[in-house]
Amino acid sequence: MAAIVYQTDKRSGITYAYESVSFWDKEKQQSRAKRTLIGKLDPETGEIVPTRKKKESLQKHSRSVSGPVPAVEVQRKFFGATYLLDGIGEKLGITADLKHCFPERYRQLLSIAYYLILEDSSPLLRFPKWARLHQHPYGHVIPSQRSSELFASITEDERYRFFLLQAKRRAENEFWCYDTTSISSYSEQLTQVRYGKNKEGDALAQINLALLFGENSNLPFYYRKLPGNITDVTTVKQLLEDMAFLEHKRVKLVMDRGFYSAANVNALFKDHRKFLMATKTSLSFVARELEKAREDLRSWRNYSSQFEVYACSRTIQWDYTQERSYKQDILKGKRKLYLHLYYNSERAVDEEKRFHTQLAALEEELRSGKRRPDHKKLYATYFNVTSTPVRGLKIQANDEAIEERKRRYGYFVLISNVLKDPIEALCIYRNKDLSEKAFGNLKERLNLRRLLVSSDASLDGKLFVQFLALIYLSYIKKCMQDEGLFSNYTINGLLDDLDVIECYHYPGSQLRTSEVTTKQKELYDKLGIAPPTSLQ
């Protein structure tokens, strides 16, 4: 068996390529290998530059033999996991859409996305080593400098054409989950890096990333980069403007309570968008309805064993307003809104414990004098603090405010202008959790906890390739959940099990693959991808 082996000279830094041919030594009764130098690796292109002797041999062969020159390299590479990704790309239309938008570069983009998926959290500096060992779309090494140039070459127009093509593959009858996350950065050169409410708790500047995610398909298909000081509640207006670009007329959105505001609900009604959104139980219109329904809500007929919650709905009238600049007036009216009320006893216990822990921490901050500016409102709400020269500092709990908070333990609320049934609404909203897990994949697996780029162009390109990788990971995760594979595998473990399958390149012959186990065949089937013909 023959293969290409690479070895780097530590003194010169040159990487040499050897043809390694395995054979059985009868005398020593063991496997041996004979290596022949065939050239050195070009650090820019990743290609093997033949030695003078090898080049002369090839030239002599080309003069004496008519027709195409047969391949002289015998290669053995890992193949099983990248073959899986090839199949997913074809199935989801990722490969076709990339080829349409990036006809000259799509293979390079795919290869880097594959690397990000299979080499969990590894920096791109290690891509050349991975590329030499794996069969991948581009087939060559992409040095670090070339990858930076590749990222910077991706234009806004190319990205948006890809988003549009992917959006057209999504069903219009499913809800689209919308959420944002923060990504910290040490760089002072990036335009949109700002200090804001960091969801990771880092004391660093950041950018925000907004993502649209199919509720049924569980696949992301659009993202948008935002300045770090933009809050969730202010992003909905821009999202609605982007909806026109995505060319979907019957979009239904699901959002968490961070996006709630009266202005946003009015904007959704104005744009004729269907929505499902969480809200706070402290809102005046919610508190009124909750008080009316409190006794009836916790009756047996309203209990759902599926979610272990009590649930009921109220149809209310939303006070709609619309500023009309062209008429310089405000249009007012009523819009039908479904208010879904829920109670969960376990949630009530957890909320009480968290609230009491928070109160103890707030009181300690007041007594120690180490007050936090962002807790100013909480101090004023839950404590009465006085100070006199004689008696000193006196802290008393505001029992009325604490009791009011206690009355909301275990309750949560959803509002919708399309979903009448509270259990159906809850089922759809809980699927939104998949978008939050997708952000976890994006940050953890794709090495996106910190922005490690110094220019806006490179950042935009890198985010796009990481987004491509996220689509593949989301598909794999969905299949694993549907097939119950998480009981025996992690995503890493499953990909590692397939990655060991090899392929061989022999001179003058087509690609051959190694044998595969029955368990590996089953994994391909459960992931919706047929194994290569030679594996069957």
C-alpha positions as CSV (number, residue, x, y, z in Angstrom):
1,M,0.0,0.0,0.0
2,A,1.3,3.5,-0.9
3,A,0.6,6.9,0.5
4,I,2.0,10.4,0.5
5,V,3.9,11.3,3.8
6,Y,4.9,14.8,4.7
7,Q,7.8,15.7,7.0
8,T,9.0,19.2,8.0
9,D,12.7,20.0,8.4
10,K,12.9,21.9,11.7
11,R,16.0,23.9,10.7
12,S,14.9,25.1,7.3
13,G,11.1,25.0,7.8
14,I,10.7,23.2,4.4
15,T,8.1,20.4,4.3
16,Y,9.1,17.5,2.1
17,A,6.8,15.0,0.5
18,Y,7.7,11.3,0.3
19,E,6.0,8.4,-1.5
20,S,5.7,5.7,1.2
21,V,5.2,2.1,0.0
22,S,4.4,-0.5,2.6
23,F,5.6,-4.1,2.2
24,W,6.0,-7.2,4.4
25,D,9.5,-8.0,5.5
26,K,9.7,-11.9,5.6
27,E,12.9,-12.0,7.5
28,K,11.9,-9.7,10.3
29,Q,8.2,-10.8,10.1
30,Q,6.9,-7.3,10.3
31,S,5.4,-4.5,8.1
32,R,8.0,-2.1,6.7
33,A,7.8,1.0,4.5
34,K,10.1,2.4,1.8
35,R,10.1,6.1,1.3
36,T,11.1,8.0,-1.8
37,L,11.4,11.8,-1.9
38,I,9.1,13.2,-4.6
39,G,9.2,16.9,-3.9
40,K,8.6,19.7,-1.4
41,L,5.4,21.4,-0.4
42,D,4.8,24.9,-1.7
43,P,3.6,26.9,1.4
44,E,1.6,29.3,-0.8
45,T,-0.4,26.9,-3.0
46,G,-0.2,23.7,-1.0
47,E,1.0,21.9,-4.1
48,I,3.9,19.4,-4.2
49,V,6.8,20.8,-6.3
50,P,8.6,17.7,-7.8
51,T,12.3,17.2,-7.3
52,R,14.5,17.6,-10.4
53,K,14.9,13.9,-10.9
54,K,11.1,13.3,-10.6
55,K,10.4,16.2,-13.0
56,E,12.9,14.8,-15.6
57,S,11.2,11.4,-15.2
58,L,7.8,12.9,-15.9
59,Q,9.1,14.9,-18.9
60,K,10.7,11.8,-20.3
61,H,7.6,9.8,-19.8
62,S,5.4,12.5,-21.5
63,R,7.7,12.4,-24.6
64,S,7.6,8.7,-25.0
65,V,4.0,8.0,-24.2
66,S,1.0,9.5,-26.1
67,G,-2.2,10.5,-24.4
68,P,-2.7,11.8,-20.8
69,V,0.0,11.4,-18.2
70,P,-1.2,9.1,-15.5
71,A,-1.2,10.3,-11.9
72,V,2.1,9.7,-10.1
73,E,0.9,10.3,-6.6
74,V,-0.7,7.5,-4.5
75,Q,-2.7,9.1,-1.8
76,R,-4.7,7.8,1.2
77,K,-7.0,10.2,3.0
78,F,-9.8,10.3,5.5
79,F,-13.1,10.4,3.7
80,G,-16.1,9.2,5.7
81,A,-17.1,12.5,7.5
82,T,-16.4,14.8,4.5
83,Y,-18.5,12.4,2.3
84,L,-21.3,12.9,4.8
85,L,-21.0,16.7,4.5
86,D,-21.0,16.4,0.7
87,G,-24.3,14.6,0.9
88,I,-25.9,17.1,3.3
89,G,-24.7,20.0,1.1
90,E,-26.4,18.4,-1.9
91,K,-29.6,17.6,0.0
92,L,-30.0,21.1,1.5
93,G,-29.0,22.9,-1.7
94,I,-26.0,24.5,0.0
95,T,-23.5,23.4,-2.6
96,A,-25.7,24.4,-5.5
97,D,-26.5,27.8,-3.9
98,L,-22.8,28.5,-3.2
99,K,-21.8,27.5,-6.7
100,H,-24.3,29.9,-8.1
101,C,-23.1,32.8,-5.9
102,F,-19.4,32.0,-5.7
103,P,-18.6,30.0,-8.9
104,E,-14.8,30.4,-8.5
105,R,-14.5,30.1,-4.7
106,Y,-17.3,27.8,-3.5
107,R,-15.0,24.8,-3.1
108,Q,-12.7,26.7,-0.9
109,L,-15.6,28.0,1.2
110,L,-16.9,24.5,1.6
111,S,-13.5,23.1,2.6
112,I,-13.0,25.6,5.4
113,A,-16.6,25.1,6.6
114,Y,-15.9,21.3,6.7
115,Y,-12.7,22.0,8.7
116,L,-14.6,24.1,11.2
117,I,-17.2,21.3,11.7
118,L,-14.7,18.4,12.0
119,E,-11.9,20.1,13.9
120,D,-13.9,21.3,16.9
121,S,-12.7,24.8,18.0
122,S,-9.3,24.5,16.3
123,P,-7.8,27.7,14.8
124,L,-7.5,28.0,11.0
125,L,-3.7,27.9,11.4
126,R,-4.1,24.1,11.6
127,F,-6.1,23.9,8.3
128,P,-3.1,22.9,6.1
129,K,-2.4,19.8,8.2
130,W,-6.1,18.8,8.2
131,A,-6.4,19.4,4.4
132,R,-3.4,17.1,3.6
133,L,-5.0,14.3,5.6
134,H,-8.7,14.6,4.4
135,Q,-10.6,14.4,1.1
136,H,-12.4,17.7,0.8
137,P,-14.0,19.8,-1.9
138,Y,-11.1,22.1,-2.7
139,G,-8.5,19.3,-2.6
140,H,-5.6,21.6,-1.8
141,V,-4.1,23.4,1.2
142,I,-5.3,27.0,1.9
143,P,-2.5,28.8,3.9
144,S,-3.6,31.2,6.6
145,Q,-2.9,34.3,4.5
146,R,-5.0,32.9,1.6
147,S,-7.9,32.2,3.9
148,S,-7.8,35.8,5.2
149,E,-7.9,37.0,1.5
150,L,-10.7,34.6,0.8
151,F,-12.8,36.0,3.7
152,A,-12.1,39.6,2.6
153,S,-13.2,38.8,-1.0
154,I,-16.8,37.9,0.0
155,T,-19.1,40.8,-0.8
156,E,-22.4,41.8,0.8
157,D,-24.2,41.2,-2.5
158,E,-22.9,37.6,-2.7
159,R,-23.9,36.9,0.8
160,Y,-27.4,38.2,0.4
161,R,-27.9,36.3,-2.9
162,F,-27.0,33.1,-0.9
163,F,-29.5,34.1,1.9
164,L,-32.2,34.6,-0.7
165,L,-31.6,31.2,-2.3
166,Q,-31.6,29.4,1.0
167,A,-34.8,31.3,2.2
168,K,-36.6,30.2,-0.9
169,R,-35.9,26.6,0.2
170,R,-37.7,27.1,3.5
171,A,-41.4,26.5,3.9
172,E,-43.5,29.6,4.3
173,N,-45.9,27.8,6.6
174,E,-43.4,27.3,9.4
175,F,-42.6,29.8,12.1
176,W,-39.2,31.5,11.9
177,C,-37.4,31.9,15.2
178,Y,-35.6,35.2,15.7
179,D,-32.9,35.8,18.3
180,T,-29.6,37.6,18.9
181,T,-26.4,36.8,20.7
182,S,-23.3,38.8,21.7
183,I,-19.7,38.0,20.5
184,S,-16.9,39.6,22.5
185,S,-13.8,41.2,20.9
186,Y,-10.5,42.6,21.9
187,S,-10.1,44.4,18.6
188,E,-10.4,48.2,18.5
189,Q,-10.3,48.3,14.7
190,L,-13.8,46.7,14.0
191,T,-16.4,49.3,13.2
192,Q,-19.4,47.7,15.0
193,V,-17.6,46.7,18.2
194,R,-19.3,48.5,21.0
195,Y,-19.9,48.1,24.7
196,G,-23.4,46.9,25.5
197,K,-25.4,44.3,27.5
198,N,-23.1,41.3,27.1
199,K,-25.1,38.1,27.3
200,E,-21.9,36.2,28.3
201,G,-21.1,38.5,31.2
202,D,-17.8,39.5,29.7
203,A,-16.4,43.0,30.5
204,L,-15.5,43.4,26.8
205,A,-16.7,45.3,23.8
206,Q,-18.8,43.2,21.4
207,I,-20.8,42.9,18.3
208,N,-24.3,41.4,18.2
209,L,-25.4,38.7,15.8
210,A,-29.1,38.2,14.8
211,L,-30.2,34.9,13.4
212,L,-33.4,33.6,11.6
213,F,-34.0,29.9,12.2
214,G,-36.7,27.6,10.8
215,E,-38.9,26.3,13.6
216,N,-39.7,23.0,11.8
217,S,-36.6,22.5,9.7
218,N,-34.3,23.6,12.6
219,L,-32.1,25.2,10.0
220,P,-30.7,28.7,10.0
221,F,-30.9,30.6,6.7
222,Y,-30.2,34.2,7.5
223,Y,-28.0,36.2,9.9
224,R,-27.2,39.9,10.3
225,K,-24.3,41.6,12.1
226,L,-25.3,44.4,14.5
227,P,-23.4,47.0,16.6
228,G,-22.7,45.8,20.1
229,N,-24.8,48.5,21.8
230,I,-28.0,47.6,19.9
231,T,-30.6,46.0,22.2
232,D,-32.9,43.2,21.2
233,V,-36.0,45.4,21.3
234,T,-34.6,47.8,18.6
235,T,-33.8,45.1,16.0
236,V,-37.3,44.1,15.0
237,K,-37.8,47.2,12.8
238,Q,-34.8,46.3,10.7
239,L,-35.9,42.6,10.6
240,L,-39.2,43.6,9.1
241,E,-37.4,45.6,6.5
242,D,-35.3,42.5,5.7
243,M,-38.4,40.4,5.2
244,A,-39.1,42.3,2.0
245,F,-35.7,41.2,0.7
246,L,-36.3,37.6,1.6
247,E,-39.4,37.6,-0.6
248,H,-41.7,35.7,1.7
249,K,-45.2,37.0,2.2
250,R,-46.6,34.8,4.9
251,V,-43.8,34.9,7.5
252,K,-44.6,33.9,11.0
253,L,-42.1,35.0,13.7
254,V,-41.5,33.6,17.2
255,M,-39.5,35.8,19.6
256,D,-38.6,35.8,23.3
257,R,-39.6,38.6,25.7
258,G,-36.5,40.6,25.1
259,F,-38.1,41.7,21.8
260,Y,-41.3,42.8,23.4
261,S,-42.4,46.5,23.3
262,A,-45.6,48.1,22.3
263,A,-43.9,49.7,19.4
264,N,-42.7,46.3,18.1
265,V,-46.2,44.7,18.4
266,N,-47.6,47.7,16.6
267,A,-45.0,47.3,13.9
268,L,-45.8,43.6,13.4
269,F,-49.5,44.4,13.1
270,K,-48.8,47.2,10.6
271,D,-46.6,44.9,8.5
272,H,-49.3,42.2,8.6
273,R,-46.9,39.7,10.2
274,K,-48.1,36.7,12.2
275,F,-46.2,36.3,15.5
276,L,-45.7,34.5,18.7
277,M,-43.9,36.4,21.5
278,A,-43.2,36.0,25.2
279,T,-43.9,38.9,27.5
280,K,-43.4,39.8,31.2
281,T,-46.1,39.0,33.7
282,S,-45.5,42.4,35.3
283,L,-47.1,44.3,32.2
284,S,-50.3,46.0,33.3
285,F,-52.5,44.3,30.7
286,V,-51.0,40.9,31.5
287,A,-51.4,41.4,35.3
288,R,-55.1,42.3,34.9
289,E,-55.9,39.2,32.9
290,L,-53.7,37.0,35.1
291,E,-55.6,38.2,38.2
292,K,-59.0,37.3,36.5
293,A,-57.8,33.9,35.4
294,R,-55.7,32.9,38.5
295,E,-58.2,30.5,40.1
296,D,-59.5,29.0,36.9
297,L,-56.1,28.6,35.3
298,R,-55.0,26.0,37.9
299,S,-58.0,23.8,37.6
300,W,-57.6,20.2,36.4
301,R,-59.2,20.7,33.0
302,N,-56.4,23.2,32.1
303,Y,-53.6,20.8,33.0
304,S,-51.3,19.5,30.2
305,S,-49.4,16.3,31.1
306,Q,-47.3,16.8,27.9
307,F,-45.6,19.9,29.3
308,E,-46.6,19.5,33.0
309,V,-48.2,23.0,33.0
310,Y,-51.6,24.5,33.5
311,A,-52.6,26.6,30.5
312,C,-55.5,28.8,29.3
313,S,-56.1,31.5,26.8
314,R,-57.9,34.9,26.8
315,T,-58.8,36.9,23.7
316,I,-58.1,40.5,24.3
317,Q,-58.1,43.8,22.3
318,W,-54.7,45.3,21.6
319,D,-54.7,49.2,21.5
320,Y,-53.1,49.6,18.1
321,T,-51.4,52.9,17.2
322,Q,-49.6,54.0,14.0
323,E,-47.9,57.2,13.3
324,R,-48.6,58.4,9.8
325,S,-46.0,60.9,8.8
326,Y,-47.6,61.6,5.5
327,K,-50.8,62.8,7.2
328,Q,-49.0,64.0,10.4
329,D,-51.5,62.2,12.6
330,I,-51.7,59.0,14.7
331,L,-54.1,56.2,13.6
332,K,-55.7,54.3,16.5
333,G,-57.7,51.1,16.5
334,K,-58.2,47.7,18.1
335,R,-56.5,44.5,17.0
336,K,-57.4,41.0,18.2
337,L,-54.7,39.4,20.4
338,Y,-54.5,35.9,22.0
339,L,-53.0,36.0,25.5
340,H,-51.8,32.6,26.7
341,L,-51.3,32.1,30.4
342,Y,-49.3,29.3,32.0
343,Y,-48.4,28.0,35.5
344,N,-45.8,25.5,36.4
345,S,-45.3,24.5,40.1
346,E,-41.6,23.5,39.6
347,R,-40.9,26.8,38.0
348,A,-42.5,28.5,41.0
349,V,-40.1,26.8,43.4
350,D,-37.1,27.6,41.3
351,E,-38.1,31.2,40.9
352,E,-38.6,31.7,44.6
353,K,-35.2,30.2,45.3
354,R,-33.5,32.4,42.8
355,F,-35.3,35.5,44.0
356,H,-34.5,34.9,47.6
357,T,-30.8,34.4,46.7
358,Q,-30.9,37.7,44.7
359,L,-32.5,39.5,47.7
360,A,-29.7,38.3,50.0
361,A,-27.1,39.4,47.5
362,L,-28.7,42.9,47.2
363,E,-28.9,43.3,50.9
364,E,-25.3,42.4,51.3
365,E,-24.3,45.0,48.7
366,L,-26.2,47.6,50.6
367,R,-24.7,46.8,53.9
368,S,-21.1,46.6,52.6
369,G,-21.4,49.8,50.7
370,K,-20.4,48.0,47.4
371,R,-23.4,49.0,45.4
372,R,-23.7,48.2,41.8
373,P,-25.0,51.0,39.5
374,D,-27.1,48.5,37.5
375,H,-28.8,47.3,40.7
376,K,-30.1,50.8,41.6
377,K,-33.6,50.1,40.5
378,L,-33.7,46.8,42.4
379,Y,-32.5,48.4,45.6
380,A,-35.3,51.0,45.4
381,T,-38.0,48.4,44.6
382,Y,-37.3,45.8,47.3
383,F,-35.6,47.7,50.1
384,N,-36.2,50.9,52.2
385,V,-32.8,52.3,53.1
386,T,-32.3,55.1,55.6
387,S,-29.3,56.5,57.3
388,T,-28.9,58.7,60.4
389,P,-25.9,59.9,62.4
390,V,-27.1,58.2,65.5
391,R,-28.6,54.9,64.3
392,G,-26.4,54.6,61.2
393,L,-27.6,52.5,58.2
394,K,-31.0,50.9,58.4
395,I,-32.2,48.5,55.8
396,Q,-35.8,47.2,55.7
397,A,-37.3,44.9,53.1
398,N,-40.2,46.2,51.1
399,D,-42.7,43.4,52.0
400,E,-45.4,44.7,49.7
401,A,-43.1,44.6,46.6
402,I,-41.7,41.2,47.6
403,E,-45.2,39.8,48.1
404,E,-46.3,41.2,44.7
405,R,-43.3,39.4,43.1
406,K,-44.2,36.3,45.0
407,R,-47.7,36.3,43.3
408,R,-46.0,35.9,39.9
409,Y,-43.9,32.8,40.8
410,G,-44.4,30.0,38.3
411,Y,-46.4,32.0,35.8
412,F,-45.3,32.9,32.2
413,V,-47.1,34.4,29.2
414,L,-47.1,34.3,25.5
415,I,-49.0,36.5,23.1
416,S,-50.0,35.8,19.5
417,N,-52.2,37.2,16.7
418,V,-52.5,33.8,15.0
419,L,-52.3,30.9,17.5
420,K,-55.5,30.4,19.5
421,D,-54.5,27.2,21.4
422,P,-52.1,27.7,24.3
423,I,-50.5,24.2,24.1
424,E,-49.9,24.6,20.3
425,A,-48.3,28.0,21.1
426,L,-46.2,26.5,23.9
427,C,-45.0,23.7,21.7
428,I,-43.9,26.1,18.9
429,Y,-42.2,28.5,21.4
430,R,-40.3,25.7,23.1
431,N,-38.9,24.7,19.7
432,K,-37.4,28.2,19.7
433,D,-34.9,26.8,22.2
434,L,-33.2,25.2,19.2
435,S,-32.1,28.6,18.0
436,E,-30.4,29.2,21.4
437,K,-28.7,25.8,21.1
438,A,-27.6,26.8,17.6
439,F,-25.9,29.8,19.0
440,G,-24.1,27.5,21.5
441,N,-22.9,25.5,18.5
442,L,-21.8,28.6,16.7
443,K,-19.7,29.8,19.7
444,E,-18.4,26.5,21.1
445,R,-17.8,24.3,18.1
446,L,-17.0,27.0,15.6
447,N,-14.5,28.9,17.8
448,L,-16.6,32.0,17.9
449,R,-16.3,33.0,21.6
450,R,-13.9,35.8,20.6
451,L,-13.5,37.7,17.4
452,L,-9.9,37.0,16.2
453,V,-9.9,39.2,13.2
454,S,-8.7,42.7,12.8
455,S,-10.6,44.0,9.8
456,D,-14.3,44.3,9.0
457,A,-14.0,42.6,5.6
458,S,-12.3,39.6,7.2
459,L,-14.8,39.5,10.0
460,D,-17.8,39.5,7.6
461,G,-16.2,36.7,5.5
462,K,-15.3,34.5,8.5
463,L,-18.8,34.9,9.9
464,F,-20.3,33.8,6.6
465,V,-18.2,30.6,6.5
466,Q,-19.0,29.9,10.1
467,F,-22.7,30.4,9.3
468,L,-22.3,27.8,6.5
469,A,-20.8,25.3,9.0
470,L,-23.7,26.1,11.4
471,I,-26.3,24.9,8.8
472,Y,-24.6,21.5,8.5
473,L,-24.3,21.2,12.3
474,S,-28.0,22.1,12.7
475,Y,-29.0,19.4,10.2
476,I,-26.9,16.7,11.9
477,K,-28.2,17.7,15.3
478,K,-31.8,17.5,14.1
479,C,-31.3,14.1,12.6
480,M,-29.6,12.9,15.8
481,Q,-32.5,14.1,17.9
482,D,-35.1,12.5,15.6
483,E,-33.3,9.2,15.5
484,G,-32.4,9.1,19.2
485,L,-28.7,9.0,18.5
486,F,-27.8,11.3,21.4
487,S,-28.2,8.4,23.8
488,N,-25.1,6.8,22.4
489,Y,-23.3,9.6,20.6
490,T,-22.2,13.2,20.8
491,I,-21.9,15.1,17.6
492,N,-18.1,14.9,17.9
493,G,-18.3,11.1,18.5
494,L,-20.5,10.5,15.6
495,L,-18.4,12.5,13.2
496,D,-15.2,10.8,14.5
497,D,-16.7,7.3,13.9
498,L,-17.3,8.2,10.2
499,D,-14.1,10.2,9.8
500,V,-11.9,7.0,10.1
501,I,-13.2,5.7,6.8
502,E,-10.5,6.2,4.2
503,C,-10.3,6.7,0.4
504,Y,-7.4,5.8,-1.9
505,H,-6.1,7.4,-5.1
506,Y,-4.1,5.0,-7.3
507,P,-2.4,6.1,-10.5
508,G,-4.7,5.6,-13.5
509,S,-7.7,4.5,-11.4
510,Q,-10.8,6.0,-9.9
511,L,-11.3,6.8,-6.2
512,R,-11.6,3.8,-4.0
513,T,-12.9,3.6,-0.5
514,S,-12.1,1.4,2.4
515,E,-14.6,-1.0,3.9
516,V,-17.3,0.2,6.4
517,T,-18.9,-1.4,9.4
518,T,-22.6,-2.2,9.7
519,K,-22.9,0.5,12.4
520,Q,-21.3,3.1,10.1
521,K,-23.8,2.2,7.4
522,E,-26.7,2.6,9.9
523,L,-25.4,6.1,10.8
524,Y,-25.4,7.2,7.2
525,D,-28.9,5.9,6.8
526,K,-30.2,7.7,10.0
527,L,-28.6,10.9,8.8
528,G,-30.4,10.7,5.5
529,I,-27.3,10.1,3.4
530,A,-26.7,7.0,1.4
531,P,-23.1,5.5,1.8
532,P,-20.8,5.6,-1.3
533,T,-21.5,2.7,-3.7
534,S,-18.3,0.9,-2.8
535,L,-19.3,0.9,0.9
536,Q,-22.6,-0.9,0.2
